C-alpha cells in the first residue's frame, strides 16, 4: 500500500507541472503580441480660442456603425484608445454651441489621429461639418517615429510581383533593396534589427535573419488591409527591433461586399 501511494505521487507531479506550465503560458502569451490599433484624440475650443470642457465627443465607425462616447476634460482634451484601422466621423456637442462634426477621419496602423475642433455659439440643432483635412493634424506630435503607411488602395491597386504587399516597402525611404525585398536592408541595419508582425503576432524568420523584410508567413493582397513601416525611433513598447513592420488584415462592416 505504501508503494502504490508513492507511485501515485510520482505520477501526479508531472501532471501538476504541466498544468502550471499551461497556466503560465496563457498568462504571458499576450505580452508577445504588438499593438496595431491606434487612437483618436484632440482638443475642443470655442471661437475665442478658449478650451471647452465637458463636451460630449462621439466616435462613429463608418464601416460597422459602432459608436464610442467620451467627454473633454478641464483642458478641453479628449482621447479614444485602441481604435481599429478605418474611417470615422467625430462629433462634438454641448449646450450653447452648434454641433460640430468632422467627417472622414482616417485611422492608420499605429498612427495616432489628432484633431482640432472649433465650436461656434448657437443651438445644438445646428450642425457645422468639416472634413478631416481641415481638422486633422498632419504632423506627428505624439512621438518622434519616422514611419510610412502603405494603405489599402496602394495594396489593392499597385502592381506587385508575386502578389506580396510587403514588396511595396522596398520603395520607402531608408530601405535599400534589389529587384525584390529579399536581402533588403533598412537604414544599413542587419536583418535581426527589424521586427515584422501581422495583427500583432510576430512572423519573424528567426532562423535566417539576413533579410529585414522577410517573414515566415508570406502576406497576400487579399489578406492585408494596410501596413506601416517604421525606420527610426520605435518606442520601447514595440518589442525587439529598431525597424518595425506592422501588417493588419481587412475587417468587415455592416454592409455586404
C-alpha positions in Angstrom: 0.0 0.0 0.0 2.9 2.3 0.8 4.4 1.7 -2.7 1.2 2.4 -4.5 0.8 5.7 -2.7 4.3 6.7 -3.7 3.6 5.8 -7.3 0.5 8.0 -7.3 2.5 10.9 -6.0 5.2 10.3 -8.7 2.7 10.3 -11.5 0.8 13.3 -10.1 3.8 15.6 -10.1 4.3 15.8 -13.9 0.5 16.5 -14.2 0.8 19.4 -11.8 3.8 20.8 -13.5 2.1 20.5 -16.9 -1.0 22.3 -15.6 1.2 25.1 -14.1 3.1 25.4 -17.4 -0.2 25.8 -19.4 -1.5 28.4 -17.0 1.8 30.4 -17.2 1.7 30.3 -21.0 -1.8 31.6 -21.0 -0.9 34.4 -18.7 2.2 35.6 -20.5 1.4 34.9 -24.2 -0.5 38.2 -24.7 2.7 40.1 -23.8 4.4 38.8 -27.0 1.8 40.5 -29.3 2.2 44.0 -30.5 -0.3 46.8 -30.8 -1.7 47.5 -34.3 -4.6 49.6 -33.3 -4.3 53.4 -32.8 -6.1 56.2 -31.0 -8.1 59.3 -31.9 -7.5 62.4 -29.7 -7.9 66.1 -29.9 -8.8 69.5 -28.3 -12.1 71.4 -28.4 -12.0 75.2 -28.4 -14.6 78.0 -28.8 -14.4 80.9 -31.3 -12.2 82.9 -28.9 -9.6 80.1 -28.7 -10.5 79.0 -25.1 -10.7 75.3 -24.4 -14.2 73.9 -23.7 -14.6 71.2 -21.0 -17.5 68.8 -20.7 -18.1 68.5 -24.4 -19.7 65.2 -25.5 -17.5 63.6 -28.1 -18.8 60.7 -30.2 -16.7 58.5 -32.5 -18.6 56.6 -35.2 -17.1 53.8 -37.3 -18.3 54.3 -40.8 -18.0 50.6 -41.6 -19.6 48.9 -38.6 -21.6 51.9 -37.4 -20.3 51.2 -33.9 -20.1 54.2 -31.5 -18.0 55.3 -28.6 -18.6 58.3 -26.4 -16.4 60.4 -24.1 -16.2 63.9 -22.5 -13.5 66.5 -22.8 -11.6 67.2 -19.6 -10.8 70.5 -17.9 -8.2 71.2 -20.6 -10.7 70.5 -23.4 -8.8 67.4 -24.3 -10.4 64.0 -25.3 -9.0 60.7 -26.4 -10.2 57.3 -27.7 -7.8 54.4 -27.2 -7.5 51.1 -29.0 -9.2 52.4 -32.2 -9.2 50.0 -35.1 -7.9 50.9 -38.6 -10.6 52.5 -40.6 -12.6 55.7 -41.4 -14.6 57.5 -38.7 -16.8 60.5 -38.0 -16.2 62.5 -34.9 -18.9 64.8 -33.5 -18.8 67.3 -30.6 -21.9 68.6 -28.7 -22.5 70.9 -25.8 -25.4 73.2 -24.8 -24.9 76.7 -26.1 -22.9 75.6 -29.1 -23.6 74.3 -32.6 -22.9 70.7 -33.1 -19.5 70.2 -34.8 -18.8 67.2 -37.0 -15.5 66.0 -38.5 -16.0 63.6 -41.3 -13.7 61.0 -42.9 -11.2 60.8 -40.1 -8.6 58.2 -41.3 -7.0 56.0 -38.7 -4.0 54.0 -39.8 -1.8 51.3 -38.3 0.0 52.7 -35.2 -0.6 56.3 -36.4 -2.5 58.5 -33.9 -5.1 60.8 -35.4 -5.0 64.3 -33.7 -8.0 66.6 -34.2 -8.6 70.3 -33.5 -12.4 71.0 -33.2 -13.8 74.5 -33.0 -17.3 75.1 -31.6 -19.5 78.0 -32.7 -22.1 79.7 -30.5 -25.6 78.6 -31.3 -28.1 75.8 -30.8 -27.3 72.1 -30.8 -29.9 71.5 -33.5 -27.5 73.3 -35.9 -24.5 71.3 -37.3 -21.2 72.6 -38.6 -19.5 69.9 -40.7 -15.9 69.9 -41.8 -13.7 67.3 -43.4 -10.7 65.7 -41.7 -8.3 67.6 -43.9 -9.4 70.8 -42.2 -9.2 69.5 -38.6 -6.7 66.6 -38.6 -3.1 67.4 -37.9 -0.6 66.2 -40.5 2.4 66.4 -38.1 3.1 63.5 -35.7 3.5 65.3 -32.4 2.9 62.3 -30.0 6.4 60.8 -30.7 9.4 61.0 -32.9 8.8 58.0 -35.1 9.8 58.1 -38.8 7.2 55.9 -40.4 5.4 55.3 -43.7 1.9 53.9 -44.1 1.0 51.7 -47.2 -2.8 51.9 -47.2 -5.4 49.6 -48.7 -5.6 51.5 -52.1 -1.9 51.1 -52.6 -2.0 47.4 -51.7 -5.0 46.7 -54.0 -4.1 48.9 -57.0 -0.3 49.0 -57.4 1.3 46.2 -59.5 3.1 43.6 -57.4 5.5 40.9 -58.5 4.4 37.7 -56.6 1.3 39.5 -55.1 3.2 40.2 -51.8 2.2 43.6 -50.4 5.4 43.9 -48.4 7.3 44.4 -51.7 5.9 47.9 -51.6 8.1 48.7 -48.6 11.1 48.4 -50.9 10.4 51.8 -52.3 10.2 53.5 -48.9 12.8 56.0 -47.7 15.7 54.3 -45.8 15.1 50.9 -47.5 17.9 49.5 -49.7 16.8 46.6 -51.8 17.3 44.8 -55.1 14.6 43.7 -57.5 12.6 42.3 -54.6 12.7 42.5 -50.9 15.0 39.6 -50.3 18.3 40.7 -48.7 16.8 44.2 -48.1 18.5 46.5 -45.6 16.8 49.2 -43.5 19.0 52.2 -42.7 22.1 50.0 -43.0 21.0 47.7 -40.2 21.2 43.9 -40.1 18.1 41.9 -40.6 18.0 40.9 -37.0 17.3 44.6 -36.1 13.8 44.5 -37.7 10.6 43.2 -36.3 7.7 42.1 -38.5 4.2 41.5 -37.0 0.8 40.6 -38.6 -2.2 41.7 -36.5 0.2 42.0 -33.6 1.7 38.5 -33.9 5.3 38.0 -34.8 6.1 36.5 -38.2 9.8 36.9 -38.0 12.0 34.3 -39.6 14.2 33.5 -36.5 16.3 31.0 -38.4 17.6 33.2 -41.2 17.6 36.9 -40.2 19.6 38.3 -43.1 16.6 40.0 -44.7 14.9 42.9 -42.9 11.6 42.4 -44.7 11.2 38.6 -44.8 8.7 36.7 -42.6 7.9 33.1 -42.1 4.4 33.8 -43.3 4.0 35.4 -46.8 1.4 38.2 -46.8 -1.1 38.3 -49.6 -3.1 41.1 -51.3 -6.4 39.7 -50.0 -5.0 39.2 -46.5 -3.5 42.6 -45.9 -5.5 45.8 -45.5 -2.5 48.1 -44.9 0.8 48.1 -43.1 3.2 50.6 -41.6 7.0 50.7 -41.8 8.9 52.5 -39.0 12.5 53.1 -39.9 13.6 55.1 -36.8 12.8 55.9 -33.2 10.5 52.9 -32.5 9.3 53.1 -28.9 10.2 50.6 -26.1 6.7 49.1 -26.3 7.3 48.0 -29.9 9.3 44.9 -28.9 12.6 43.9 -30.4 13.8 45.7 -33.5 14.7 49.3 -34.4 12.8 48.9 -37.6 9.1 47.9 -37.4 6.8 46.4 -40.0 3.2 46.1 -38.8 0.6 44.4 -41.1 -3.1 44.3 -40.4 -5.8 42.2 -42.1 -9.0 43.6 -43.7 -12.1 43.8 -41.5 -15.8 43.6 -42.2 -18.6 46.1 -42.0 -22.3 46.4 -41.7 -22.9 46.0 -45.4 -22.3 43.1 -47.8 -19.5 43.3 -50.3 
